[in-house]
Amino acid sequence: MNEFNEYVREVLSEAGDIVIRSMMGGYLVYLKGKLIGDICDNELFLKRTPTSDRLLADSDLRYPYEGSKTLMHVFDRFEDTALVLELLDGMYAELPEKKPAKARARAK
């Protein structure tokens, strides 16, 4: 794992267990088992939720990779621990629970 990924994991772990997994040239970022965003080319992108839309209203909406959904590009908010905690706590509450493996297989 590179320095940027380790830095993101360290900062975001204030809100709980952060796991960063390699996936198709980029990385997926999970908070307590829920997918919250991506890291592509040493840039962090977070999913859009009511909380992230409110707290990151001035962030660019970008596509981290071709074919992706529009995500919020996060670039300089890491030093504000209170903001990070409020952001991730709100996002975690708003994102759906992870489906069990059997339900995911049936949905395909």
Secondary structure in CASP SS format (residue, H / E / C, confidence):
PFRMAT SS
TARGET T0000
AUTHOR 0000-0000-0000
METHOD secondary structure of the structure
MODEL  1
M C 1.00
N C 1.00
E H 1.00
F H 1.00
N H 1.00
E H 1.00
Y H 1.00
V H 1.00
R H 1.00
E H 1.00
V H 1.00
L H 1.00
S H 1.00
E H 1.00
A H 1.00
G C 1.00
D C 1.00
I E 1.00
V E 1.00
I E 1.00
R E 1.00
S E 1.00
M E 1.00
M C 1.00
G C 1.00
G E 1.00
Y E 1.00
L E 1.00
V E 1.00
Y E 1.00
L E 1.00
K C 1.00
G C 1.00
K E 1.00
L E 1.00
I E 1.00
G E 1.00
D E 1.00
I E 1.00
C E 1.00
D C 1.00
N C 1.00
E E 1.00
L E 1.00
F E 1.00
L E 1.00
K C 1.00
R C 1.00
T C 1.00
P H 1.00
T H 1.00
S H 1.00
D H 1.00
R H 1.00
L H 1.00
L C 1.00
A C 1.00
D C 1.00
S C 1.00
D C 1.00
L E 1.00
R E 1.00
Y C 1.00
P C 1.00
Y C 1.00
E C 1.00
G C 1.00
S C 1.00
K C 1.00
T C 1.00
L E 1.00
M E 1.00
H E 1.00
V E 1.00
F C 1.00
D C 1.00
R C 1.00
F C 1.00
E C 1.00
D C 1.00
T H 1.00
A H 1.00
L H 1.00
V H 1.00
L H 1.00
E H 1.00
L H 1.00
L H 1.00
D H 1.00
G H 1.00
M H 1.00
Y H 1.00
A H 1.00
E H 1.00
L C 1.00
P C 1.00
E C 1.00
K C 1.00
K C 1.00
P C 1.00
A H 1.00
K H 1.00
A H 1.00
R H 1.00
A H 1.00
R H 1.00
A H 1.00
K C 1.00
END
